[in-house]
Amino acid sequence: MYKAVGSRLVAVMRRSLDKAEDFARRHKVDRFYSSVEDLLQDPQVNAVYIASPVGVHVEHALAAAKAGKPTLLEKPIARCEEEAMTIVKAFEAAKVPLWVAYYRRAHPTWVKLRSMLEQEELGEIRWVEYSLDCEISDDVADFVASNGAAPLPWRLDPQMSGGGLAMDVGVHAMDLLSYLLGNVEVTSTRVSQSAAYKFTPVEDYVLCNLSCTGYQSEAIPGIARWDFAQPKGRGKREMLRIVGTNKIVEAKPLASDGLRIFSHRMLHLHNPMAVTALLPPITPTS
């Protein structure tokens, strides 16, 4: 935030005052607090960024709205639609700006793809699919290895996160689909838990059937899938594919490192070549 033009980071807050002080010292911030109320009463604070666990977003966001502070709220906005609408209505009633941190919408990769879609370069969209396969994370592996005795990682605690890692990471892909193709409806969902996630209260595999409406006259069918229990050493594999009557585009929402564009003629070749649009990364402002 202190790198953004016209922005200055003047205060930070953590539940632990010692950790707040350490953060402030490392980032050269003048003031630090251990309570939201004290932070919001600071006369130098005229906008806030809330990056607390999702389970306390309602509490912290409503306090910011009441204090009249424009707010950037980390994703996802809340654990469920009811909580999300409570937050939105509070800011509307207070006439205070509210944003959710889906910053990938401003990345050159997705601005370029949206422009291509608006100019109908892909033709009529017939299908969309997204997949993310991740090796099991260290905190989950440690928790399972302890037979559930170790502290449960907060992202696996439904009370704090609203669900599993699909809730935390998966919302990026769903938001980009909404940005690119209009309203995204989940028509059905399948979830499961593997042995790799035993002792946890959440799923590690999610499969959603999708229907995207608003981009064109006919709804666009698709699927989205997340698997967070791949064996160690597998790393991360991700792909978003949008299939049009003229072209097919592939990209990686989390990496946002460019677009691969195929024509249907190319796909008939034994070794099809793709036109790769490598877009420059965003240069931080000074």
C-alpha positions in Angstrom: 0.0 0.0 0.0 2.8 2.4 0.7 4.1 1.8 -2.9 0.8 3.1 -4.4 0.8 6.6 -5.8 -0.8 9.0 -3.3 -0.9 6.4 -0.5 0.9 6.4 2.8 0.8 3.6 5.3 0.4 5.3 8.7 -0.7 2.6 11.1 -1.1 -1.2 11.4 -3.0 -3.5 13.7 -2.6 -7.1 14.8 -4.1 -8.9 17.7 -0.6 -9.4 19.2 0.8 -6.0 20.0 4.4 -7.4 19.8 3.7 -8.7 16.3 2.1 -5.4 15.3 5.2 -3.6 16.6 7.5 -5.9 14.7 5.6 -5.4 11.4 5.6 -1.6 11.9 9.3 -1.6 12.5 10.1 -3.7 9.5 7.9 -1.6 7.2 8.8 1.8 8.7 5.2 2.5 9.9 4.8 5.1 12.6 2.0 3.6 14.7 0.7 0.2 15.6 -2.3 -1.2 17.5 -3.7 -4.4 18.9 -7.4 -3.5 18.5 -9.5 -2.5 15.5 -11.3 0.2 17.5 -8.0 2.0 18.3 -6.9 1.8 14.7 -10.1 3.3 13.4 -10.0 6.1 15.9 -6.6 7.2 14.6 -7.3 10.6 13.0 -4.5 10.0 10.5 -6.2 6.9 9.1 -8.6 7.8 6.3 -8.8 4.4 4.6 -8.2 0.8 5.7 -7.2 -2.5 4.2 -8.6 -5.6 6.0 -6.6 -8.7 5.6 -7.9 -10.6 8.6 -9.3 -14.2 8.4 -12.6 -14.4 6.6 -14.4 -15.4 9.8 -14.0 -11.9 11.3 -14.6 -9.9 8.1 -18.1 -9.0 9.1 -17.0 -7.7 12.5 -14.0 -5.7 11.1 -15.8 -4.4 8.0 -18.9 -3.2 9.9 -16.6 -1.4 12.3 -14.8 0.3 9.3 -18.2 1.3 7.7 -19.4 2.7 11.0 -16.2 4.7 11.3 -16.7 6.1 7.8 -13.4 4.6 6.4 -13.2 3.6 2.7 -12.2 -0.1 2.8 -10.3 -2.6 0.7 -11.4 -6.0 1.9 -9.4 -9.1 1.3 -11.1 -11.9 -0.7 -13.3 -13.7 -0.2 -15.6 -10.9 1.1 -17.2 -13.3 3.6 -18.0 -16.9 4.4 -21.4 -16.9 2.8 -23.9 -14.8 0.8 -25.7 -13.6 3.9 -22.6 -12.2 5.5 -21.5 -10.7 2.2 -24.8 -8.8 1.8 -24.6 -7.6 5.4 -21.2 -6.0 4.6 -22.4 -4.5 1.3 -25.5 -3.0 2.8 -23.6 -1.5 5.7 -21.3 0.4 3.4 -24.2 1.4 1.1 -26.1 2.8 4.1 -23.0 4.6 5.4 -22.2 5.9 1.8 -18.7 4.7 2.2 -16.7 3.1 -0.7 -16.0 -0.7 -0.4 -13.7 -2.8 -2.7 -12.8 -6.5 -2.6 -9.1 -7.3 -3.4 -9.6 -9.1 -6.8 -6.6 -7.3 -8.1 -6.0 -9.7 -11.0 -8.7 -7.9 -13.0 -6.2 -5.1 -13.6 -3.4 -7.3 -14.7 -2.4 -7.0 -18.4 -3.1 -10.7 -19.1 -6.8 -10.4 -18.2 -7.3 -6.9 -19.6 -6.0 -8.3 -22.9 -8.2 -11.3 -22.8 -11.3 -9.3 -21.9 -10.5 -7.0 -24.9 -10.3 -10.0 -27.2 -13.6 -11.3 -25.9 -15.3 -7.9 -26.4 -14.0 -7.7 -29.9 -15.3 -11.3 -30.5 -11.9 -12.6 -31.6 -12.6 -16.0 -30.2 -16.0 -16.2 -31.9 -19.0 -17.6 -30.1 -17.9 -19.2 -26.8 -18.8 -22.8 -26.5 -17.0 -24.0 -23.4 -14.9 -22.9 -20.4 -12.9 -25.0 -18.0 -10.6 -24.4 -15.1 -8.4 -26.8 -13.1 -5.9 -26.4 -10.3 -3.9 -29.3 -8.9 -1.6 -28.6 -5.9 0.6 -30.8 -3.9 -0.4 -31.0 -0.3 0.8 -28.0 1.7 3.3 -28.4 4.6 0.8 -27.1 7.2 -1.8 -29.7 6.2 0.8 -32.5 6.0 2.1 -31.6 9.5 -1.5 -31.5 10.9 -2.4 -34.9 9.4 1.0 -36.4 10.5 0.1 -35.3 14.1 -3.1 -37.3 13.9 -5.0 -34.0 14.4 -3.1 -33.0 17.5 -1.4 -30.0 16.0 -3.2 -26.7 15.7 -5.7 -26.7 12.7 -4.5 -24.3 10.0 -7.1 -21.5 9.9 -7.7 -21.9 6.2 -9.0 -25.4 7.0 -11.3 -24.2 9.9 -14.8 -23.5 8.4 -15.5 -21.0 11.2 -12.5 -18.9 10.2 -12.3 -19.5 6.4 -15.8 -20.5 5.4 -14.5 -23.7 3.9 -11.3 -25.3 2.6 -8.6 -24.1 0.3 -11.1 -23.9 -2.6 -12.8 -21.1 -0.7 -9.4 -19.3 -0.2 -7.7 -19.8 -3.6 -10.6 -20.8 -5.8 -12.3 -17.5 -5.7 -9.6 -15.9 -7.9 -10.6 -18.1 -10.9 -14.3 -17.7 -10.2 -13.9 -13.9 -10.1 -12.0 -13.8 -13.3 -14.7 -15.9 -15.1 -17.2 -13.4 -13.9 -15.0 -10.5 -15.1 -14.6 -12.2 -18.5 -17.9 -13.9 -19.2 -20.6 -12.3 -17.0 -22.6 -14.0 -14.3 -21.2 -17.4 -13.2 -23.7 -19.8 -11.7 -22.7 -23.0 -10.1 -25.3 -25.5 -11.2 -24.0 -28.5 -9.3 -21.0 -29.4 -7.0 -19.2 -32.5 -6.0 -16.8 -32.4 -3.1 -14.7 -35.2 -1.5 -12.0 -35.7 1.1 -9.0 -38.0 0.5 -6.9 -39.8 3.1 -4.3 -37.0 2.7 -6.8 -34.6 4.5 -8.0 -36.9 7.3 -8.7 -35.3 10.6 -9.5 -32.0 8.8 -13.2 -30.8 8.7 -13.0 -29.7 5.0 -12.8 -31.2 1.5 -9.7 -31.3 -0.6 -11.4 -31.9 -4.0 -14.1 -29.7 -5.5 -15.8 -30.1 -8.9 -18.3 -27.5 -10.0 -20.5 -27.5 -13.1 -20.9 -23.9 -14.4 -23.3 -21.9 -16.5 -22.0 -18.4 -17.6 -24.7 -15.9 -18.7 -24.6 -12.3 -19.8 -21.7 -12.5 -22.3 -23.7 -13.8 -25.2 -27.3 -14.8 -25.9 -26.7 -18.5 -25.0 -25.4 -19.6 -21.7 -21.8 -20.9 -21.7 -21.4 -24.3 -20.1 -18.2 -25.2 -18.2 -16.5 -26.9 -15.2 -14.1 -25.8 -12.5 -12.0 -28.3 -10.5 -9.6 -28.0 -7.6 -7.5 -30.7 -6.1 -5.3 -29.8 -3.1 -4.1 -33.3 -2.1 -1.6 -34.1 -4.8 1.5 -36.0 -3.6 4.6 -34.0 -2.6 6.8 -33.2 -5.5 3.9 -32.6 -7.9 4.0 -28.8 -7.5 1.2 -26.8 -8.9 -0.5 -27.2 -12.3 -3.2 -24.7 -13.3 -5.1 -24.0 -16.5 -8.0 -21.9 -17.6 -9.3 -22.7 -21.1 -11.9 -20.8 -23.1 -13.1 -22.4 -26.3 -14.6 -20.3 -29.0 -15.7 -21.1 -32.5 -12.7 -19.2 -33.9 -10.0 -19.6 -31.3 -9.1 -21.2 -28.0 -7.3 -19.3 -25.3 -5.3 -20.9 -22.4 -4.0 -19.0 -19.4 -3.1 -19.4 -15.7 -5.1 -17.1 -13.3 -2.7 -17.4 -10.4 0.4 -16.9 -12.4 -1.1 -14.4 -14.8 1.9 -14.8 -17.1 0.4 -14.5 -20.5 -2.0 -16.1 -23.0 -1.7 -19.1 -25.3 -3.9 -18.7 -28.4 -4.8 -21.5 -30.7 -6.8 -21.6 -33.9 -8.9 -24.7 -34.6 -6.8 -25.3 -37.7 -3.7 -25.6 -35.5 -5.3 -28.3 -33.4 -5.5 -30.7 -36.4 -1.7 -30.7 -36.7 0.3 -33.5 -35.1 2.3 -30.9 -33.0 0.1 -27.8 -32.9 1.9 -24.5 -32.4 0.3 -21.8 -30.4 0.6 -18.1 -30.7 1.8 -17.0 -27.2 1.1 -13.5 -26.0 3.6 -12.9 -23.3 2.6 -9.8 -21.5 5.0 -7.7 -19.3 4.5 -7.9 -15.6 3.1 -4.9 -13.8 5.9 -2.6 -12.7 5.4 -1.4 -9.1 5.0 2.4 -8.8 7.6 4.2 -6.7 
